[in-house]
Amino acid sequence: MARTAKSKPRATKKWSAAASRHSDALDLEGGIFKSRDPGKIAQSLKRSAERSKRRKASPFQSAMSMLNFFINRAGRNLPASRKRVLARAKDELRRLYDRE
């Protein structure tokens, strides 16, 4: 008779949420990704990236990486309207760093 492997109980917290809160490169403003203003999101990410002493890449790369991380992982289940705001925040971040 074959035995079935018991699955581990699932953790209630997502690893991606913890990564956003405890980033090794950036100290993010609390609840910044909940903002509906793309300019405010971009400004906050820029400010966090430029103040950070722990980042390994340029401020632009660090800020864009955190925003992309949130969009791809932590924000995977967001409605289309929120994804549009975050996509506009990417455009705004590029504009702030003259990377258009």
N, C-alpha and C positions, 0 to 999 in steps of 0.2 A: 504494500500500500504506500503510495507516494505522500510525502509530507509537504504541506504548503508553507512557504516562509511567511512569517508574520511581518506585516509592515510596521514600521516605526510610526508612532503617533506624530501627526504633523504639528509643526510649531505654529503658534498663532500669529507670530510676528514675521514680517517679511524681511529677508536679508537686505533687500534694496532700500527699504525705509531706514534701516540702521546705517547703511552706507551713506545715505543722504544726510543723516543727522550727525554722523561721526566721521565725516570726510577727513582724510589725512592731509589734504591739500588746502581745503577752504573751510572757513568758519562762516556758515551761511546764516543769514538773517532768518529768524523763525517764521515759518509760514510763507516764505517768499513765493513759492510756486503756486500758492493759492490766489495770488493777486490776479486781477483781471486787466491790469495795465502792463503791456509788454515793455514799455519804457522803464517802469519801476523795477521790473524783474531784471532787465539788462543792467540798469544802474547798480542794483544791489550786487549782482554777480561780479560786475567790474570792480566795485569797491572791495568786495571780499577777496578777489583774486589779487588785487594790488596790495592789500594789507598783509596777505599771507607770507609768512617766512618759511613755510614748510613745503610749498609747491616745488615741483621739479621742472615744470615747463614754463613757458611764458604766461603772463597773466591772461592773455586772450585765449590761449589753448586750455588753460585750466578752467576758465569760466565757461567756454563753449563745451568742454568735456562734461562738466557737471550738468549743464542744461540738456545735452544730448543723453546723458545717463538717465536723467529724470524722465525725459520723453520716452526713451526706449524701454526702461525697466519699471521704475517707480510709477510712472504715469501711463502704463500700458492700457489700463482700463478706463482712461479718461474719455469723456464725450468729445465729439469732433470740435465743438466750440472751444473747449479748453486747449485742445491740440493746436487750433489755429492761433490762439493767443500765444502759446509757447513758440510756435513757428515764427510769429512776428517778433517775439523777444530775441530769437536768433538773428533775425535781420537787423534789429536795433543794436544788438551787441556788435555785429560786424560794423555797423555805422559808427558806433562809439570808438572803435579801434581803427577806423579808416581802412577797413578790409573789404569794402564793397566790391 
